[in-house]
């Protein structure tokens, strides 16, 4: 069994920095994607963010010796419980989906700082201007 001190060291040195990096990437990635001006650039920037998120596993597979990778794959952690297929087995996916929808809503309507004074639709401001510009002279 792993001692309580080793668990605390693991949480402080591995888990907390990893969560912080993930949250910072979430925040900066949303700002970066919101500031993108064309759909092609959104796709390209989303791929770049995906690369940044997977960078740690890519570096692990590239830098670690082959023998250590095989040892890590063969290491098994015994599970004490067996999950039977039920509606509760899929509830975690539903929770993550609802959390993602909530984050998008929260970011777009309250947290984003890319579009200053964003009032949810520009049609009310732009339509009178476009009507004047498109009117025959």
N, C-alpha and C positions, 0 to 999 in steps of 0.2 A: 504494500500500500504506500501511497505517496504521502509524505508528511505535510502537516498544515503549513509549515514554513515554506516548503517547496511550492505548494499551491499558491501561496501569497506572492512569492517571487515570480511565478509564471503569470499571474494576473497582472502584476505591476509592470513586468518587462515585456510581455507579449500581448496580452489581451487588451489592455488599456491603450497602448500606442496603436494597435491595429484598428480599434474602434475609432480613435481620433483621426487617423488617416482616412478611414472610410467616410466619416462625417464631413471632413474638410473637402474630400473629393466630391461628395454629394453636393455640397454648397457651391463650390467653385465650378463644378460641372454644369449645374443648373444655370448659373450666371453666364457661363461661356456659351451654352446652347441657346439661351434666351437672346444673347447679343448677336447671334449669327444672322446674317441678312438673307441668305438664299437657302433653298431646300437642299441643294447639292452640298453646300458647306455644312448644313446640319448633319447630314449623313456622314460626311468625312469627320467632323468633330465628334460625333457619337462613336465612330470606330476608334478614334484616338483615345477617347475616354475608356472604352473597353480595353484597349491595350494597356492603359495605365492601371486599371483595376487588376488585370491579369499579370502585371509585370512581376510581382513577387513569386508566383508559381513558375513563370517562365525562367526567371533567374535561378530558382531552386533546381529546376530540371536541367539547366545548362551548366551551373557551377558545381553542383554536388557530384562526387564520384559515383560511378555506376553501382558499385557495391553498396554504398549507403542508400541509394534509391531503392535497390532490391530489398535491403533489410527493412526499410520503412514500409514498403508494400507488403511484406510478409508479416509485419507486426499486426497482431489481431487484438482487439479490445473486446472482451467478452461482454455480451449484453445480458442483463438479468430478465428483461421483460420481452414478451413477444406481442407485437401489435397485430390484432386481428383487423381485417378490412371492415371499416364502419364509417359512419359519417364523421366521427370525431377524428379519424386518422387524417382526413383532408381538411380539418379546420385550420391547421397552421397555414396552409396555402391561402385560404380565404382571409385569414388575418393579415398576411403579408400583402395580398391584393388590396384590401381595404386601407392598410397603412400607406401603400403607394398612392392610391387615389387621394387620400387625405393629404399627403405631402405635396402632390401636384396642386391641389386646391389651395393649401396654405401658402405655397411658394408663389403661385400666380397672383393671388389676390391680396397677400399681406406682406410677403418677404422680399419679393423681387425688387431690385434697385436699378435695373437696366433701363426700363421705360419709366422715366419720372412722370409723376402725375397721371399715371395710367388709369383711365376711368372705364375700363372693360370693353369699350368699343369706340372706334374713331369715326363711325358713320355720322354721328350727330354733328361732329365738327367739320368733317370733310364734305358731306353732301351739299351744303349751301355753297361752299367754295367751288366744288365741281360743277354745280348748276350754273354759277356765274361764268365760269370758264367755258362751259360747253354751249352757252346761249349764243344764238346767231346774232351777228352784229349788223 
